[in-house]
Amino acid sequence: AALLSGLRLLLKNGLVDDSSRKKAIKGLNQLKEIRILLLAKLESKLREVNNWIENNPEKHEKGTYNTKRRNLLITGQKIADELTAIEDLEATITELLNKTFDKA
């Protein structure tokens, strides 16, 4: 959360000098690492959901939602939302960096 807030503040203030561009590049590298970890977590949750469905076909077919399945789906959605936020921030930083380097 601190990294995201710091990067958003940096973007708000603009990449006006070499120091801010270096911070943006460092942040971008950290975001890539976080994205990789989130993807692994999401894949793990998706496997858990799939395993639950395979092991509880009667509940799935009847549309019965139990706490375990609901929690797995909610957790997976939260991870997917975090991943989207990271990817959006990565795209914004990359675009701004490209613009500042094009001007240089």
PyMOL CGO cylinders between C-alpha atoms (Angstrom):
from pymol import cmd
from pymol.cgo import CYLINDER

trace = [
    CYLINDER, 0.00, 0.00, 0.00, 2.82, 2.39, 0.83, 0.3, 1, 1, 1, 1, 1, 1,
    CYLINDER, 2.82, 2.39, 0.83, 4.49, 1.71, -2.51, 0.3, 1, 1, 1, 1, 1, 1,
    CYLINDER, 4.49, 1.71, -2.51, 1.26, 2.40, -4.41, 0.3, 1, 1, 1, 1, 1, 1,
    CYLINDER, 1.26, 2.40, -4.41, 0.62, 5.61, -2.48, 0.3, 1, 1, 1, 1, 1, 1,
    CYLINDER, 0.62, 5.61, -2.48, 4.19, 6.78, -3.02, 0.3, 1, 1, 1, 1, 1, 1,
    CYLINDER, 4.19, 6.78, -3.02, 4.05, 6.08, -6.73, 0.3, 1, 1, 1, 1, 1, 1,
    CYLINDER, 4.05, 6.08, -6.73, 0.68, 7.82, -7.10, 0.3, 1, 1, 1, 1, 1, 1,
    CYLINDER, 0.68, 7.82, -7.10, 2.11, 10.88, -5.33, 0.3, 1, 1, 1, 1, 1, 1,
    CYLINDER, 2.11, 10.88, -5.33, 5.15, 10.78, -7.57, 0.3, 1, 1, 1, 1, 1, 1,
    CYLINDER, 5.15, 10.78, -7.57, 2.91, 10.66, -10.64, 0.3, 1, 1, 1, 1, 1, 1,
    CYLINDER, 2.91, 10.66, -10.64, 0.75, 13.48, -9.30, 0.3, 1, 1, 1, 1, 1, 1,
    CYLINDER, 0.75, 13.48, -9.30, 3.81, 15.67, -8.89, 0.3, 1, 1, 1, 1, 1, 1,
    CYLINDER, 3.81, 15.67, -8.89, 5.15, 14.57, -12.27, 0.3, 1, 1, 1, 1, 1, 1,
    CYLINDER, 5.15, 14.57, -12.27, 8.39, 13.05, -13.44, 0.3, 1, 1, 1, 1, 1, 1,
    CYLINDER, 8.39, 13.05, -13.44, 10.09, 16.42, -13.54, 0.3, 1, 1, 1, 1, 1, 1,
    CYLINDER, 10.09, 16.42, -13.54, 13.70, 15.49, -12.93, 0.3, 1, 1, 1, 1, 1, 1,
    CYLINDER, 13.70, 15.49, -12.93, 16.17, 12.64, -13.07, 0.3, 1, 1, 1, 1, 1, 1,
    CYLINDER, 16.17, 12.64, -13.07, 15.53, 11.75, -9.43, 0.3, 1, 1, 1, 1, 1, 1,
    CYLINDER, 15.53, 11.75, -9.43, 11.77, 11.35, -9.92, 0.3, 1, 1, 1, 1, 1, 1,
    CYLINDER, 11.77, 11.35, -9.92, 12.35, 9.28, -13.07, 0.3, 1, 1, 1, 1, 1, 1,
    CYLINDER, 12.35, 9.28, -13.07, 14.76, 6.99, -11.18, 0.3, 1, 1, 1, 1, 1, 1,
    CYLINDER, 14.76, 6.99, -11.18, 12.19, 6.57, -8.40, 0.3, 1, 1, 1, 1, 1, 1,
    CYLINDER, 12.19, 6.57, -8.40, 9.53, 5.77, -11.00, 0.3, 1, 1, 1, 1, 1, 1,
    CYLINDER, 9.53, 5.77, -11.00, 11.75, 3.14, -12.64, 0.3, 1, 1, 1, 1, 1, 1,
    CYLINDER, 11.75, 3.14, -12.64, 12.54, 1.59, -9.24, 0.3, 1, 1, 1, 1, 1, 1,
    CYLINDER, 12.54, 1.59, -9.24, 8.83, 1.58, -8.39, 0.3, 1, 1, 1, 1, 1, 1,
    CYLINDER, 8.83, 1.58, -8.39, 8.00, 0.03, -11.74, 0.3, 1, 1, 1, 1, 1, 1,
    CYLINDER, 8.00, 0.03, -11.74, 10.42, -2.82, -11.03, 0.3, 1, 1, 1, 1, 1, 1,
    CYLINDER, 10.42, -2.82, -11.03, 8.85, -3.34, -7.61, 0.3, 1, 1, 1, 1, 1, 1,
    CYLINDER, 8.85, -3.34, -7.61, 5.37, -3.36, -9.17, 0.3, 1, 1, 1, 1, 1, 1,
    CYLINDER, 5.37, -3.36, -9.17, 6.47, -6.07, -11.59, 0.3, 1, 1, 1, 1, 1, 1,
    CYLINDER, 6.47, -6.07, -11.59, 7.61, -8.22, -8.67, 0.3, 1, 1, 1, 1, 1, 1,
    CYLINDER, 7.61, -8.22, -8.67, 4.32, -7.66, -6.85, 0.3, 1, 1, 1, 1, 1, 1,
    CYLINDER, 4.32, -7.66, -6.85, 2.39, -8.49, -10.04, 0.3, 1, 1, 1, 1, 1, 1,
    CYLINDER, 2.39, -8.49, -10.04, 4.23, -11.80, -10.35, 0.3, 1, 1, 1, 1, 1, 1,
    CYLINDER, 4.23, -11.80, -10.35, 3.41, -12.68, -6.73, 0.3, 1, 1, 1, 1, 1, 1,
    CYLINDER, 3.41, -12.68, -6.73, -0.25, -11.71, -7.18, 0.3, 1, 1, 1, 1, 1, 1,
    CYLINDER, -0.25, -11.71, -7.18, -0.52, -13.80, -10.34, 0.3, 1, 1, 1, 1, 1, 1,
    CYLINDER, -0.52, -13.80, -10.34, 0.82, -16.80, -8.43, 0.3, 1, 1, 1, 1, 1, 1,
    CYLINDER, 0.82, -16.80, -8.43, -1.69, -16.18, -5.60, 0.3, 1, 1, 1, 1, 1, 1,
    CYLINDER, -1.69, -16.18, -5.60, -4.54, -15.84, -8.08, 0.3, 1, 1, 1, 1, 1, 1,
    CYLINDER, -4.54, -15.84, -8.08, -3.60, -19.03, -9.88, 0.3, 1, 1, 1, 1, 1, 1,
    CYLINDER, -3.60, -19.03, -9.88, -3.47, -20.82, -6.53, 0.3, 1, 1, 1, 1, 1, 1,
    CYLINDER, -3.47, -20.82, -6.53, -6.95, -19.56, -5.58, 0.3, 1, 1, 1, 1, 1, 1,
    CYLINDER, -6.95, -19.56, -5.58, -8.31, -20.55, -8.97, 0.3, 1, 1, 1, 1, 1, 1,
    CYLINDER, -8.31, -20.55, -8.97, -6.94, -24.06, -8.44, 0.3, 1, 1, 1, 1, 1, 1,
    CYLINDER, -6.94, -24.06, -8.44, -8.59, -24.14, -5.02, 0.3, 1, 1, 1, 1, 1, 1,
    CYLINDER, -8.59, -24.14, -5.02, -11.94, -23.12, -6.53, 0.3, 1, 1, 1, 1, 1, 1,
    CYLINDER, -11.94, -23.12, -6.53, -11.56, -25.71, -9.28, 0.3, 1, 1, 1, 1, 1, 1,
    CYLINDER, -11.56, -25.71, -9.28, -10.68, -28.40, -6.74, 0.3, 1, 1, 1, 1, 1, 1,
    CYLINDER, -10.68, -28.40, -6.74, -13.67, -27.45, -4.64, 0.3, 1, 1, 1, 1, 1, 1,
    CYLINDER, -13.67, -27.45, -4.64, -15.98, -27.70, -7.66, 0.3, 1, 1, 1, 1, 1, 1,
    CYLINDER, -15.98, -27.70, -7.66, -14.50, -31.07, -8.69, 0.3, 1, 1, 1, 1, 1, 1,
    CYLINDER, -14.50, -31.07, -8.69, -14.80, -32.45, -5.15, 0.3, 1, 1, 1, 1, 1, 1,
    CYLINDER, -14.80, -32.45, -5.15, -18.30, -31.08, -4.55, 0.3, 1, 1, 1, 1, 1, 1,
    CYLINDER, -18.30, -31.08, -4.55, -20.09, -31.49, -7.89, 0.3, 1, 1, 1, 1, 1, 1,
    CYLINDER, -20.09, -31.49, -7.89, -23.53, -31.98, -6.33, 0.3, 1, 1, 1, 1, 1, 1,
    CYLINDER, -23.53, -31.98, -6.33, -23.28, -28.64, -4.50, 0.3, 1, 1, 1, 1, 1, 1,
    CYLINDER, -23.28, -28.64, -4.50, -21.99, -26.89, -7.61, 0.3, 1, 1, 1, 1, 1, 1,
    CYLINDER, -21.99, -26.89, -7.61, -24.69, -28.31, -9.88, 0.3, 1, 1, 1, 1, 1, 1,
    CYLINDER, -24.69, -28.31, -9.88, -27.47, -27.41, -7.47, 0.3, 1, 1, 1, 1, 1, 1,
    CYLINDER, -27.47, -27.41, -7.47, -26.10, -23.88, -7.16, 0.3, 1, 1, 1, 1, 1, 1,
    CYLINDER, -26.10, -23.88, -7.16, -25.47, -24.39, -3.47, 0.3, 1, 1, 1, 1, 1, 1,
    CYLINDER, -25.47, -24.39, -3.47, -22.95, -21.87, -2.23, 0.3, 1, 1, 1, 1, 1, 1,
    CYLINDER, -22.95, -21.87, -2.23, -21.23, -22.63, 0.99, 0.3, 1, 1, 1, 1, 1, 1,
    CYLINDER, -21.23, -22.63, 0.99, -18.95, -20.42, 3.00, 0.3, 1, 1, 1, 1, 1, 1,
    CYLINDER, -18.95, -20.42, 3.00, -15.76, -22.05, 1.73, 0.3, 1, 1, 1, 1, 1, 1,
    CYLINDER, -15.76, -22.05, 1.73, -16.62, -21.54, -1.93, 0.3, 1, 1, 1, 1, 1, 1,
    CYLINDER, -16.62, -21.54, -1.93, -17.85, -18.01, -1.39, 0.3, 1, 1, 1, 1, 1, 1,
    CYLINDER, -17.85, -18.01, -1.39, -14.67, -17.11, 0.53, 0.3, 1, 1, 1, 1, 1, 1,
    CYLINDER, -14.67, -17.11, 0.53, -12.50, -18.59, -2.20, 0.3, 1, 1, 1, 1, 1, 1,
    CYLINDER, -12.50, -18.59, -2.20, -14.31, -16.61, -4.87, 0.3, 1, 1, 1, 1, 1, 1,
    CYLINDER, -14.31, -16.61, -4.87, -14.18, -13.37, -2.89, 0.3, 1, 1, 1, 1, 1, 1,
    CYLINDER, -14.18, -13.37, -2.89, -10.47, -13.82, -2.19, 0.3, 1, 1, 1, 1, 1, 1,
    CYLINDER, -10.47, -13.82, -2.19, -9.83, -14.52, -5.86, 0.3, 1, 1, 1, 1, 1, 1,
    CYLINDER, -9.83, -14.52, -5.86, -11.75, -11.40, -6.87, 0.3, 1, 1, 1, 1, 1, 1,
    CYLINDER, -11.75, -11.40, -6.87, -9.80, -9.25, -4.39, 0.3, 1, 1, 1, 1, 1, 1,
    CYLINDER, -9.80, -9.25, -4.39, -6.52, -10.54, -5.79, 0.3, 1, 1, 1, 1, 1, 1,
    CYLINDER, -6.52, -10.54, -5.79, -7.73, -9.89, -9.34, 0.3, 1, 1, 1, 1, 1, 1,
    CYLINDER, -7.73, -9.89, -9.34, -8.71, -6.33, -8.36, 0.3, 1, 1, 1, 1, 1, 1,
    CYLINDER, -8.71, -6.33, -8.36, -5.27, -5.74, -6.82, 0.3, 1, 1, 1, 1, 1, 1,
    CYLINDER, -5.27, -5.74, -6.82, -3.67, -7.10, -9.95, 0.3, 1, 1, 1, 1, 1, 1,
    CYLINDER, -3.67, -7.10, -9.95, -5.69, -4.73, -12.13, 0.3, 1, 1, 1, 1, 1, 1,
    CYLINDER, -5.69, -4.73, -12.13, -4.67, -1.75, -9.99, 0.3, 1, 1, 1, 1, 1, 1,
    CYLINDER, -4.67, -1.75, -9.99, -1.00, -2.76, -10.25, 0.3, 1, 1, 1, 1, 1, 1,
    CYLINDER, -1.00, -2.76, -10.25, -1.23, -3.22, -14.03, 0.3, 1, 1, 1, 1, 1, 1,
    CYLINDER, -1.23, -3.22, -14.03, -2.97, 0.15, -14.46, 0.3, 1, 1, 1, 1, 1, 1,
    CYLINDER, -2.97, 0.15, -14.46, -0.29, 1.90, -12.42, 0.3, 1, 1, 1, 1, 1, 1,
    CYLINDER, -0.29, 1.90, -12.42, 2.46, 0.12, -14.36, 0.3, 1, 1, 1, 1, 1, 1,
    CYLINDER, 2.46, 0.12, -14.36, 0.93, 1.30, -17.64, 0.3, 1, 1, 1, 1, 1, 1,
    CYLINDER, 0.93, 1.30, -17.64, 0.65, 4.89, -16.42, 0.3, 1, 1, 1, 1, 1, 1,
    CYLINDER, 0.65, 4.89, -16.42, 4.25, 4.98, -15.18, 0.3, 1, 1, 1, 1, 1, 1,
    CYLINDER, 4.25, 4.98, -15.18, 5.55, 3.40, -18.37, 0.3, 1, 1, 1, 1, 1, 1,
    CYLINDER, 5.55, 3.40, -18.37, 3.64, 5.90, -20.49, 0.3, 1, 1, 1, 1, 1, 1,
    CYLINDER, 3.64, 5.90, -20.49, 4.96, 8.87, -18.50, 0.3, 1, 1, 1, 1, 1, 1,
    CYLINDER, 4.96, 8.87, -18.50, 8.51, 7.55, -18.57, 0.3, 1, 1, 1, 1, 1, 1,
    CYLINDER, 8.51, 7.55, -18.57, 8.29, 7.11, -22.34, 0.3, 1, 1, 1, 1, 1, 1,
    CYLINDER, 8.29, 7.11, -22.34, 7.06, 10.68, -22.71, 0.3, 1, 1, 1, 1, 1, 1,
    CYLINDER, 7.06, 10.68, -22.71, 9.81, 12.12, -20.52, 0.3, 1, 1, 1, 1, 1, 1,
    CYLINDER, 9.81, 12.12, -20.52, 12.52, 10.15, -22.29, 0.3, 1, 1, 1, 1, 1, 1,
    CYLINDER, 12.52, 10.15, -22.29, 11.14, 11.18, -25.69, 0.3, 1, 1, 1, 1, 1, 1,
    CYLINDER, 11.14, 11.18, -25.69, 11.50, 14.82, -24.63, 0.3, 1, 1, 1, 1, 1, 1,
    CYLINDER, 11.50, 14.82, -24.63, 15.10, 14.29, -23.48, 0.3, 1, 1, 1, 1, 1, 1,
]
cmd.load_cgo(trace, "trace")
